[in-house]
């Protein structure tokens, strides 16, 4: 991951994210755990959460 100030951060799964807008069974501002990160054949990043794939842009990574 690259931060807003261009620092590279390494993330290890699982990691926490905040839901930015309602998607699937998740509601805005809910905190969920990403189990895996994958890339589609169209080169779009998806997060695997509870065995389902969601596009990364629905979430904000929580750095503690």
PQR file with spaces between the fields and no chain letter, atoms N, CA, C, O and H, PARSE charges and radii, in Angstrom:
ATOM       1  N    UNK     1       0.843   -1.166    0.000 -0.4000 1.5000
ATOM       2  CA   UNK     1       0.000    0.000    0.000 -0.0000 2.0000
ATOM       3  C    UNK     1       0.891    1.232    0.000  0.5500 1.7000
ATOM       4  O    UNK     1       1.958    1.241    0.614 -0.5500 1.4000
ATOM       5  N    UNK     2       0.445    2.269   -0.694 -0.4000 1.5000
ATOM       6  CA   UNK     2       1.147    3.545   -0.705 -0.0000 2.0000
ATOM       7  C    UNK     2       0.277    4.558    0.019  0.5500 1.7000
ATOM       8  O    UNK     2      -0.903    4.707   -0.301 -0.5500 1.4000
ATOM       9  H    UNK     2      -0.422    2.262   -1.193  0.4000 1.0000
ATOM      10  N    UNK     3       0.849    5.254    0.993 -0.4000 1.5000
ATOM      11  CA   UNK     3       0.097    6.229    1.778 -0.0000 2.0000
ATOM      12  C    UNK     3      -0.068    7.535    1.002  0.5500 1.7000
ATOM      13  O    UNK     3       0.510    7.711   -0.071 -0.5500 1.4000
ATOM      14  H    UNK     3       1.807    5.132    1.253  0.4000 1.0000
ATOM      15  N    UNK     4      -0.860    8.441    1.559 -0.4000 1.5000
ATOM      16  CA   UNK     4      -1.106    9.736    0.924 -0.0000 2.0000
ATOM      17  C    UNK     4       0.176   10.533    0.714  0.5500 1.7000
ATOM      18  O    UNK     4       0.247   11.361   -0.194 -0.5500 1.4000
ATOM      19  H    UNK     4      -1.329    8.298    2.431  0.4000 1.0000
ATOM      20  N    UNK     5       1.207   10.288    1.557 -0.4000 1.5000
ATOM      21  CA   UNK     5       2.473   11.017    1.413 -0.0000 2.0000
ATOM      22  C    UNK     5       3.556   10.157    0.770  0.5500 1.7000
ATOM      23  O    UNK     5       4.748   10.360    1.006 -0.5500 1.4000
ATOM      24  H    UNK     5       1.149    9.616    2.294  0.4000 1.0000
ATOM      25  N    UNK     6       3.126    9.191   -0.048 -0.4000 1.5000
ATOM      26  CA   UNK     6       3.994    8.353   -0.872 -0.0000 2.0000
ATOM      27  C    UNK     6       4.931    7.433   -0.093  0.5500 1.7000
ATOM      28  O    UNK     6       6.016    7.105   -0.572 -0.5500 1.4000
ATOM      29  H    UNK     6       2.158    9.026   -0.239  0.4000 1.0000
ATOM      30  N    UNK     7       4.523    7.017    1.097 -0.4000 1.5000
ATOM      31  CA   UNK     7       5.286    6.025    1.837 -0.0000 2.0000
ATOM      32  C    UNK     7       4.719    4.642    1.537  0.5500 1.7000
ATOM      33  O    UNK     7       3.503    4.452    1.508 -0.5500 1.4000
ATOM      34  H    UNK     7       3.641    7.284    1.487  0.4000 1.0000
ATOM      35  N    UNK     8       5.595    3.695    1.318 -0.4000 1.5000
ATOM      36  CA   UNK     8       5.173    2.329    1.045 -0.0000 2.0000
ATOM      37  C    UNK     8       5.007    1.583    2.357  0.5500 1.7000
ATOM      38  O    UNK     8       5.926    1.556    3.176 -0.5500 1.4000
ATOM      39  H    UNK     8       6.583    3.849    1.341  0.4000 1.0000
ATOM      40  N    UNK     9       3.835    0.974    2.568 -0.4000 1.5000
ATOM      41  CA   UNK     9       3.558    0.205    3.778 -0.0000 2.0000
ATOM      42  C    UNK     9       3.249   -1.227    3.366  0.5500 1.7000
ATOM      43  O    UNK     9       2.532   -1.462    2.393 -0.5500 1.4000
ATOM      44  H    UNK     9       3.089    0.997    1.903  0.4000 1.0000
ATOM      45  N    UNK    10       3.788   -2.167    4.102 -0.4000 1.5000
ATOM      46  CA   UNK    10       3.501   -3.577    3.853 -0.0000 2.0000
ATOM      47  C    UNK    10       2.351   -3.993    4.757  0.5500 1.7000
ATOM      48  O    UNK    10       2.371   -3.740    5.962 -0.5500 1.4000
ATOM      49  H    UNK    10       4.370   -1.976    4.892  0.4000 1.0000
ATOM      50  N    UNK    11       1.355   -4.631    4.166 -0.4000 1.5000
ATOM      51  CA   UNK    11       0.218   -5.128    4.928 -0.0000 2.0000
ATOM      52  C    UNK    11       0.217   -6.649    4.888  0.5500 1.7000
ATOM      53  O    UNK    11       0.525   -7.255    3.862 -0.5500 1.4000
ATOM      54  H    UNK    11       1.339   -4.837    3.188  0.4000 1.0000
ATOM      55  N    UNK    12      -0.126   -7.248    5.998 -0.4000 1.5000
ATOM      56  CA   UNK    12      -0.251   -8.689    6.071 -0.0000 2.0000
ATOM      57  C    UNK    12      -1.702   -9.031    6.366  0.5500 1.7000
ATOM      58  O    UNK    12      -2.340   -8.386    7.199 -0.5500 1.4000
ATOM      59  H    UNK    12      -0.376   -6.756    6.832  0.4000 1.0000
ATOM      60  N    UNK    13      -2.216  -10.031    5.694 -0.4000 1.5000
ATOM      61  CA   UNK    13      -3.592  -10.478    5.928 -0.0000 2.0000
ATOM      62  C    UNK    13      -3.642  -11.339    7.171  0.5500 1.7000
ATOM      63  O    UNK    13      -2.707  -12.093    7.440 -0.5500 1.4000
ATOM      64  H    UNK    13      -1.697  -10.555    5.018  0.4000 1.0000
ATOM      65  N    UNK    14      -4.713  -11.240    7.928 -0.4000 1.5000
ATOM      66  CA   UNK    14      -5.842  -10.344    7.710 -0.0000 2.0000
ATOM      67  C    UNK    14      -5.542   -8.929    8.192  0.5500 1.7000
ATOM      68  O    UNK    14      -4.721   -8.728    9.086 -0.5500 1.4000
ATOM      69  H    UNK    14      -5.472  -10.627    7.709  0.4000 1.0000
ATOM      70  N    UNK    15      -6.220   -7.948    7.588 -0.4000 1.5000
ATOM      71  CA   UNK    15      -6.124   -6.564    8.051 -0.0000 2.0000
ATOM      72  C    UNK    15      -7.521   -5.949    8.077  0.5500 1.7000
ATOM      73  O    UNK    15      -8.434   -6.416    7.396 -0.5500 1.4000
ATOM      74  H    UNK    15      -6.888   -8.112    6.862  0.4000 1.0000
ATOM      75  N    UNK    16      -7.667   -4.890    8.879 -0.4000 1.5000
ATOM      76  CA   UNK    16      -8.970   -4.256    9.066 -0.0000 2.0000
ATOM      77  C    UNK    16      -9.194   -3.155    8.044  0.5500 1.7000
ATOM      78  O    UNK    16      -8.276   -2.435    7.652 -0.5500 1.4000
ATOM      79  H    UNK    16      -6.925   -4.511    9.433  0.4000 1.0000
ATOM      80  N    UNK    17     -10.471   -3.049    7.621 -0.4000 1.5000
ATOM      81  CA   UNK    17     -10.889   -1.961    6.747 -0.0000 2.0000
ATOM      82  C    UNK    17     -12.225   -1.418    7.242  0.5500 1.7000
ATOM      83  O    UNK    17     -12.984   -2.108    7.922 -0.5500 1.4000
ATOM      84  H    UNK    17     -11.217   -3.634    7.939  0.4000 1.0000
ATOM      85  N    UNK    18     -12.488   -0.180    6.888 -0.4000 1.5000
ATOM      86  CA   UNK    18     -13.771    0.456    7.175 -0.0000 2.0000
ATOM      87  C    UNK    18     -14.561    0.497    5.870  0.5500 1.7000
ATOM      88  O    UNK    18     -14.010    0.812    4.815 -0.5500 1.4000
ATOM      89  H    UNK    18     -11.872    0.381    6.336  0.4000 1.0000
ATOM      90  N    UNK    19     -15.838    0.183    5.943 -0.4000 1.5000
ATOM      91  CA   UNK    19     -16.708    0.184    4.762 -0.0000 2.0000
ATOM      92  C    UNK    19     -17.074    1.629    4.434  0.5500 1.7000
ATOM      93  O    UNK    19     -17.593    2.348    5.289 -0.5500 1.4000
ATOM      94  H    UNK    19     -16.285   -0.072    6.800  0.4000 1.0000
ATOM      95  N    UNK    20     -16.806    2.058    3.197 -0.4000 1.5000
ATOM      96  CA   UNK    20     -17.046    3.440    2.792 -0.0000 2.0000
ATOM      97  C    UNK    20     -18.492    3.692    2.370  0.5500 1.7000
ATOM      98  O    UNK    20     -19.011    4.795    2.544 -0.5500 1.4000
ATOM      99  H    UNK    20     -16.385    1.474    2.503  0.4000 1.0000
ATOM     100  N    UNK    21     -19.137    2.671    1.816 -0.4000 1.5000
ATOM     101  CA   UNK    21     -20.544    2.780    1.425 -0.0000 2.0000
ATOM     102  C    UNK    21     -21.162    1.392    1.498  0.5500 1.7000
ATOM     103  O    UNK    21     -20.452    0.390    1.411 -0.5500 1.4000
ATOM     104  H    UNK    21     -18.715    1.775    1.674  0.4000 1.0000
ATOM     105  N    UNK    22     -22.462    1.327    1.656 -0.4000 1.5000
ATOM     106  CA   UNK    22     -23.120    0.027    1.762 -0.0000 2.0000
ATOM     107  C    UNK    22     -22.771   -0.835    0.548  0.5500 1.7000
ATOM     108  O    UNK    22     -22.910   -0.413   -0.600 -0.5500 1.4000
ATOM     109  H    UNK    22     -23.039    2.141    1.728  0.4000 1.0000
ATOM     110  N    UNK    23     -22.315   -2.051    0.836 -0.4000 1.5000
ATOM     111  CA   UNK    23     -21.967   -2.992   -0.239 -0.0000 2.0000
ATOM     112  C    UNK    23     -22.191   -4.400    0.292  0.5500 1.7000
ATOM     113  O    UNK    23     -21.754   -4.731    1.394 -0.5500 1.4000
ATOM     114  H    UNK    23     -22.202   -2.394    1.768  0.4000 1.0000
ATOM     115  N    UNK    24     -22.875   -5.231   -0.494 -0.4000 1.5000
ATOM     116  CA   UNK    24     -23.178   -6.583   -0.041 -0.0000 2.0000
ATOM     117  C    UNK    24     -23.937   -6.538    1.269  0.5500 1.7000
ATOM     118  O    UNK    24     -24.920   -5.810    1.404 -0.5500 1.4000
ATOM     119  H    UNK    24     -23.230   -4.962   -1.389  0.4000 1.0000
ATOM     120  N    UNK    25     -23.473   -7.325    2.242 -0.4000 1.5000
ATOM     121  CA   UNK    25     -24.096   -7.354    3.570 -0.0000 2.0000
ATOM     122  C    UNK    25     -23.520   -6.308    4.516  0.5500 1.7000
ATOM     123  O    UNK    25     -23.940   -6.230    5.670 -0.5500 1.4000
ATOM     124  H    UNK    25     -22.674   -7.917    2.133  0.4000 1.0000
ATOM     125  N    UNK    26     -22.571   -5.508    4.054 -0.4000 1.5000
ATOM     126  CA   UNK    26     -21.887   -4.550    4.909 -0.0000 2.0000
ATOM     127  C    UNK    26     -22.512   -3.164    4.821  0.5500 1.7000
ATOM     128  O    UNK    26     -22.991   -2.744    3.767 -0.5500 1.4000
ATOM     129  H    UNK    26     -22.230   -5.572    3.116  0.4000 1.0000
ATOM     130  N    UNK    27     -22.497   -2.477    5.932 -0.4000 1.5000
ATOM     131  CA   UNK    27     -23.046   -1.131    6.020 -0.0000 2.0000
ATOM     132  C    UNK    27     -21.921   -0.111    6.167  0.5500 1.7000
ATOM     133  O    UNK    27     -20.848   -0.430    6.678 -0.5500 1.4000
ATOM     134  H    UNK    27     -22.109   -2.819    6.788  0.4000 1.0000
ATOM     135  N    UNK    28     -22.169    1.104    5.720 -0.4000 1.5000
ATOM     136  CA   UNK    28     -21.192    2.193    5.814 -0.0000 2.0000
ATOM     137  C    UNK    28     -20.687    2.317    7.247  0.5500 1.7000
ATOM     138  O    UNK    28     -21.467    2.238    8.196 -0.5500 1.4000
ATOM     139  H    UNK    28     -23.041    1.363    5.304  0.4000 1.0000
ATOM     140  N    UNK    29     -19.372    2.511    7.401 -0.4000 1.5000
ATOM     141  CA   UNK    29     -18.649    2.686    8.664 -0.0000 2.0000
ATOM     142  C    UNK    29     -18.445    1.392    9.452  0.5500 1.7000
ATOM     143  O    UNK    29     -17.835    1.420   10.521 -0.5500 1.4000
ATOM     144  H    UNK    29     -18.738    2.575    6.630  0.4000 1.0000
ATOM     145  N    UNK    30     -18.937    0.275    8.955 -0.4000 1.5000
ATOM     146  CA   UNK    30     -18.697   -1.013    9.609 -0.0000 2.0000
ATOM     147  C    UNK    30     -17.215   -1.370    9.448  0.5500 1.7000
ATOM     148  O    UNK    30     -16.604   -1.051    8.428 -0.5500 1.4000
ATOM     149  H    UNK    30     -19.433    0.253    8.087  0.4000 1.0000
ATOM     150  N    UNK    31     -16.650   -2.025   10.446 -0.4000 1.5000
ATOM     151  CA   UNK    31     -15.260   -2.486   10.390 -0.0000 2.0000
ATOM     152  C    UNK    31     -15.274   -3.985   10.094  0.5500 1.7000
ATOM     153  O    UNK    31     -15.956   -4.754   10.771 -0.5500 1.4000
ATOM     154  H    UNK    31     -17.147   -2.284   11.274  0.4000 1.0000
ATOM     155  N    UNK    32     -14.511   -4.390    9.072 -0.4000 1.5000
ATOM     156  CA   UNK    32     -14.436   -5.803    8.692 -0.0000 2.0000
ATOM     157  C    UNK    32     -12.983   -6.186    8.457  0.5500 1.7000
ATOM     158  O    UNK    32     -12.118   -5.322    8.314 -0.5500 1.4000
ATOM     159  H    UNK    32     -13.957   -3.765    8.522  0.4000 1.0000
ATOM     160  N    UNK    33     -12.724   -7.486    8.418 -0.4000 1.5000
ATOM     161  CA   UNK    33     -11.376   -8.011    8.207 -0.0000 2.0000
ATOM     162  C    UNK    33     -11.225   -8.541    6.787  0.5500 1.7000
ATOM     163  O    UNK    33     -12.073   -9.294    6.310 -0.5500 1.4000
ATOM     164  H    UNK    33     -13.426   -8.188    8.534  0.4000 1.0000
ATOM     165  N    UNK    34     -10.147   -8.149    6.112 -0.4000 1.5000
ATOM     166  CA   UNK    34      -9.809   -8.669    4.784 -0.0000 2.0000
ATOM     167  C    UNK    34      -8.948   -9.912    4.979  0.5500 1.7000
ATOM     168  O    UNK    34      -7.891   -9.858    5.608 -0.5500 1.4000
ATOM     169  H    UNK    34      -9.458   -7.537    6.500  0.4000 1.0000
ATOM     170  N    UNK    35      -9.415  -11.030    4.433 -0.4000 1.5000
ATOM     171  CA   UNK    35      -8.688  -12.295    4.565 -0.0000 2.0000
ATOM     172  C    UNK    35      -7.631  -12.492    3.477  0.5500 1.7000
ATOM     173  O    UNK    35      -6.583  -13.089    3.722 -0.5500 1.4000
ATOM     174  H    UNK    35     -10.274  -11.074    3.923  0.4000 1.0000
ATOM     175  N    UNK    36      -7.913  -11.987    2.281 -0.4000 1.5000
ATOM     176  CA   UNK    36      -6.989  -12.118    1.154 -0.0000 2.0000
ATOM     177  C    UNK    36      -7.153  -10.921    0.232  0.5500 1.7000
ATOM     178  O    UNK    36      -8.187  -10.252    0.237 -0.5500 1.4000
ATOM     179  H    UNK    36      -8.765  -11.502    2.082  0.4000 1.0000
ATOM     180  N    UNK    37      -6.114  -10.661   -0.562 -0.4000 1.5000
ATOM     181  CA   UNK    37      -6.179   -9.647   -1.610 -0.0000 2.0000
ATOM     182  C    UNK    37      -5.871  -10.359   -2.920  0.5500 1.7000
ATOM     183  O    UNK    37      -4.882  -11.084   -3.026 -0.5500 1.4000
ATOM     184  H    UNK    37      -5.274  -11.204   -0.566  0.4000 1.0000
ATOM     185  N    UNK    38      -6.719  -10.146   -3.908 -0.4000 1.5000
ATOM     186  CA   UNK    38      -6.530  -10.783   -5.219 -0.0000 2.0000
ATOM     187  C    UNK    38      -6.686   -9.737   -6.309  0.5500 1.7000
ATOM     188  O    UNK    38      -7.100   -8.605   -6.058 -0.5500 1.4000
ATOM     189  H    UNK    38      -7.523   -9.557   -3.821  0.4000 1.0000
ATOM     190  N    UNK    39      -6.343  -10.145   -7.529 -0.4000 1.5000
ATOM     191  CA   UNK    39      -6.480   -9.273   -8.691 -0.0000 2.0000
ATOM     192  C    UNK    39      -7.288  -10.020   -9.745  0.5500 1.7000
ATOM     193  O    UNK    39      -7.023  -11.189  -10.028 -0.5500 1.4000
ATOM     194  H    UNK    39      -6.006  -11.064   -7.733  0.4000 1.0000
ATOM     195  N    UNK    40      -8.278   -9.335  -10.327 -0.4000 1.5000
ATOM     196  CA   UNK    40      -9.106   -9.952  -11.363 -0.0000 2.0000
ATOM     197  C    UNK    40      -8.321  -10.042  -12.671  0.5500 1.7000
ATOM     198  O    UNK    40      -7.224   -9.495  -12.787 -0.5500 1.4000
ATOM     199  H    UNK    40      -8.492   -8.386  -10.098  0.4000 1.0000
ATOM     200  N    UNK    41      -8.893  -10.736  -13.646 -0.4000 1.5000
ATOM     201  CA   UNK    41      -8.241  -10.836  -14.962 -0.0000 2.0000
ATOM     202  C    UNK    41      -8.178   -9.475  -15.660  0.5500 1.7000
ATOM     203  O    UNK    41      -7.396   -9.285  -16.591 -0.5500 1.4000
ATOM     204  H    UNK    41      -9.783  -11.180  -13.552  0.4000 1.0000
ATOM     205  N    UNK    42      -9.014   -8.522  -15.201 -0.4000 1.5000
ATOM     206  CA   UNK    42      -8.975   -7.152  -15.734 -0.0000 2.0000
ATOM     207  C    UNK    42      -8.031   -6.264  -14.923  0.5500 1.7000
ATOM     208  O    UNK    42      -8.002   -5.048  -15.112 -0.5500 1.4000
ATOM     209  H    UNK    42      -9.650   -8.677  -14.444  0.4000 1.0000
ATOM     210  N    UNK    43      -7.257   -6.879  -14.017 -0.4000 1.5000
ATOM     211  CA   UNK    43      -6.276   -6.205  -13.169 -0.0000 2.0000
ATOM     212  C    UNK    43      -6.901   -5.245  -12.158  0.5500 1.7000
ATOM     213  O    UNK    43      -6.314   -4.213  -11.833 -0.5500 1.4000
ATOM     214  H    UNK    43      -7.281   -7.867  -13.864  0.4000 1.0000
ATOM     215  N    UNK    44      -8.086   -5.584  -11.665 -0.4000 1.5000
ATOM     216  CA   UNK    44      -8.728   -4.805  -10.609 -0.0000 2.0000
ATOM     217  C    UNK    44      -8.514   -5.518   -9.276  0.5500 1.7000
ATOM     218  O    UNK    44      -8.668   -6.736   -9.182 -0.5500 1.4000
ATOM     219  H    UNK    44      -8.563   -6.422  -11.929  0.4000 1.0000
ATOM     220  N    UNK    45      -8.162   -4.757   -8.257 -0.4000 1.5000
ATOM     221  CA   UNK    45      -7.897   -5.316   -6.937 -0.0000 2.0000
ATOM     222  C    UNK    45      -9.210   -5.624   -6.231  0.5500 1.7000
ATOM     223  O    UNK    45     -10.130   -4.806   -6.212 -0.5500 1.4000
ATOM     224  H    UNK    45      -8.037   -3.767   -8.333  0.4000 1.0000
ATOM     225  N    UNK    46      -9.280   -6.821   -5.649 -0.4000 1.5000
ATOM     226  CA   UNK    46     -10.447   -7.203   -4.857 -0.0000 2.0000
ATOM     227  C    UNK    46      -9.987   -7.715   -3.506  0.5500 1.7000
ATOM     228  O    UNK    46      -8.913   -8.300   -3.368 -0.5500 1.4000
ATOM     229  H    UNK    46      -8.533   -7.486   -5.664  0.4000 1.0000
ATOM     230  N    UNK    47     -10.834   -7.477   -2.512 -0.4000 1.5000
ATOM     231  CA   UNK    47     -10.595   -7.992   -1.170 -0.0000 2.0000
ATOM     232  C    UNK    47     -11.520   -9.178   -0.956  0.5500 1.7000
ATOM     233  O    UNK    47     -12.700   -9.125   -1.302 -0.5500 1.4000
ATOM     234  H    UNK    47     -11.706   -7.002   -2.624  0.4000 1.0000
ATOM     235  N    UNK    48     -10.986  -10.239   -0.390 -0.4000 1.5000
ATOM     236  CA   UNK    48     -11.789  -11.392   -0.022 -0.0000 2.0000
ATOM     237  C    UNK    48     -12.151  -11.230    1.452  0.5500 1.7000
ATOM     238  O    UNK    48     -11.285  -11.235    2.328 -0.5500 1.4000
ATOM     239  H    UNK    48     -10.028  -10.283   -0.109  0.4000 1.0000
ATOM     240  N    UNK    49     -13.454  -11.085    1.702 -0.4000 1.5000
ATOM     241  CA   UNK    49     -13.977  -10.889    3.051 -0.0000 2.0000
ATOM     242  C    UNK    49     -15.102  -11.892    3.249  0.5500 1.7000
ATOM     243  O    UNK    49     -16.081  -11.887    2.503 -0.5500 1.4000
ATOM     244  H    UNK    49     -14.157  -11.080    0.991  0.4000 1.0000
ATOM     245  N    UNK    50     -14.965  -12.749    4.247 -0.4000 1.5000
ATOM     246  CA   UNK    50     -15.963  -13.793    4.518 -0.0000 2.0000
ATOM     247  C    UNK    50     -16.265  -14.609    3.261  0.5500 1.7000
ATOM     248  O    UNK    50     -17.421  -14.899    2.952 -0.5500 1.4000
ATOM     249  H    UNK    50     -14.170  -12.753    4.853  0.4000 1.0000
ATOM     250  N    UNK    51     -15.199  -14.973    2.543 -0.4000 1.5000
ATOM     251  CA   UNK    51     -15.259  -15.826    1.344 -0.0000 2.0000
ATOM     252  C    UNK    51     -15.975  -15.193    0.148  0.5500 1.7000
ATOM     253  O    UNK    51     -16.378  -15.902   -0.775 -0.5500 1.4000
ATOM     254  H    UNK    51     -14.260  -14.737    2.793  0.4000 1.0000
ATOM     255  N    UNK    52     -16.137  -13.868    0.156 -0.4000 1.5000
ATOM     256  CA   UNK    52     -16.733  -13.175   -0.977 -0.0000 2.0000
ATOM     257  C    UNK    52     -15.793  -12.067   -1.431  0.5500 1.7000
ATOM     258  O    UNK    52     -15.090  -11.467   -0.617 -0.5500 1.4000
ATOM     259  H    UNK    52     -15.810  -13.292    0.905  0.4000 1.0000
ATOM     260  N    UNK    53     -15.783  -11.797   -2.742 -0.4000 1.5000
ATOM     261  CA   UNK    53     -14.886  -10.792   -3.325 -0.0000 2.0000
ATOM     262  C    UNK    53     -15.598   -9.447   -3.456  0.5500 1.7000
ATOM     263  O    UNK    53     -16.744   -9.374   -3.900 -0.5500 1.4000
ATOM     264  H    UNK    53     -16.354  -12.284   -3.403  0.4000 1.0000
ATOM     265  N    UNK    54     -14.890   -8.375   -3.058 -0.4000 1.5000
ATOM     266  CA   UNK    54     -15.403   -7.010   -3.160 -0.0000 2.0000
ATOM     267  C    UNK    54     -14.298   -6.128   -3.725  0.5500 1.7000
ATOM     268  O    UNK    54     -13.130   -6.297   -3.377 -0.5500 1.4000
ATOM     269  H    UNK    54     -13.959   -8.434   -2.697  0.4000 1.0000
ATOM     270  N    UNK    55     -14.659   -5.189   -4.595 -0.4000 1.5000
ATOM     271  CA   UNK    55     -13.668   -4.251   -5.104 -0.0000 2.0000
ATOM     272  C    UNK    55     -13.124   -3.398   -3.963  0.5500 1.7000
ATOM     273  O    UNK    55     -13.862   -2.989   -3.066 -0.5500 1.4000
ATOM     274  H    UNK    55     -15.609   -5.052   -4.878  0.4000 1.0000
ATOM     275  N    UNK    56     -11.837   -3.141   -4.013 -0.4000 1.5000
ATOM     276  CA   UNK    56     -11.126   -2.438   -2.947 -0.0000 2.0000
ATOM     277  C    UNK    56     -11.670   -1.034   -2.693  0.5500 1.7000
ATOM     278  O    UNK    56     -11.580   -0.535   -1.571 -0.5500 1.4000
ATOM     279  H    UNK    56     -11.237   -3.473   -4.741  0.4000 1.0000
ATOM     280  N    UNK    57     -12.224   -0.399   -3.702 -0.4000 1.5000
ATOM     281  CA   UNK    57     -12.614    1.008   -3.560 -0.0000 2.0000
ATOM     282  C    UNK    57     -13.835    1.211   -2.652  0.5500 1.7000
ATOM     283  O    UNK    57     -14.223    2.347   -2.381 -0.5500 1.4000
ATOM     284  H    UNK    57     -12.298   -0.805   -4.613  0.4000 1.0000
ATOM     285  N    UNK    58     -14.432    0.129   -2.189 -0.4000 1.5000
ATOM     286  CA   UNK    58     -15.542    0.229   -1.233 -0.0000 2.0000
ATOM     287  C    UNK    58     -15.042    0.325    0.209  0.5500 1.7000
ATOM     288  O    UNK    58     -15.843    0.434    1.137 -0.5500 1.4000
ATOM     289  H    UNK    58     -14.117   -0.795   -2.409  0.4000 1.0000
ATOM     290  N    UNK    59     -13.723    0.283    0.399 -0.4000 1.5000
ATOM     291  CA   UNK    59     -13.156    0.179    1.756 -0.0000 2.0000
ATOM     292  C    UNK    59     -11.991    1.138    1.939  0.5500 1.7000
ATOM     293  O    UNK    59     -11.350    1.564    0.978 -0.5500 1.4000
ATOM     294  H    UNK    59     -13.072    0.194   -0.355  0.4000 1.0000
ATOM     295  N    UNK    60     -11.737    1.467    3.205 -0.4000 1.5000
ATOM     296  CA   UNK    60     -10.588    2.273    3.586 -0.0000 2.0000
ATOM     297  C    UNK    60      -9.770    1.458    4.585  0.5500 1.7000
ATOM     298  O    UNK    60     -10.301    1.004    5.598 -0.5500 1.4000
ATOM     299  H    UNK    60     -12.258    1.121    3.986  0.4000 1.0000
ATOM     300  N    UNK    61      -8.507    1.276    4.309 -0.4000 1.5000
ATOM     301  CA   UNK    61      -7.631    0.473    5.183 -0.0000 2.0000
ATOM     302  C    UNK    61      -7.409    1.213    6.492  0.5500 1.7000
ATOM     303  O    UNK    61      -7.163    2.419    6.508 -0.5500 1.4000
ATOM     304  H    UNK    61      -8.075    1.645    3.486  0.4000 1.0000
ATOM     305  N    UNK    62      -7.499    0.470    7.585 -0.4000 1.5000
ATOM     306  CA   UNK    62      -7.270    1.028    8.915 -0.0000 2.0000
ATOM     307  C    UNK    62      -5.845    0.685    9.341  0.5500 1.7000
ATOM     308  O    UNK    62      -5.491   -0.485    9.484 -0.5500 1.4000
ATOM     309  H    UNK    62      -7.699   -0.510    7.571  0.4000 1.0000
ATOM     310  N    UNK    63      -5.046    1.707    9.538 -0.4000 1.5000
ATOM     311  CA   UNK    63      -3.663    1.535   10.002 -0.0000 2.0000
ATOM     312  C    UNK    63      -3.608    1.903   11.477  0.5500 1.7000
ATOM     313  O    UNK    63      -3.980    3.013   11.861 -0.5500 1.4000
ATOM     314  H    UNK    63      -5.333    2.658    9.421  0.4000 1.0000
ATOM     315  N    UNK    64      -3.149    0.979   12.296 -0.4000 1.5000
ATOM     316  CA   UNK    64      -3.087    1.251   13.733 -0.0000 2.0000
ATOM     317  C    UNK    64      -1.668    1.484   14.177  0.5500 1.7000
ATOM     318  O    UNK    64      -1.423    1.729   15.359 -0.5500 1.4000
ATOM     319  H    UNK    64      -2.847    0.078   11.984  0.4000 1.0000
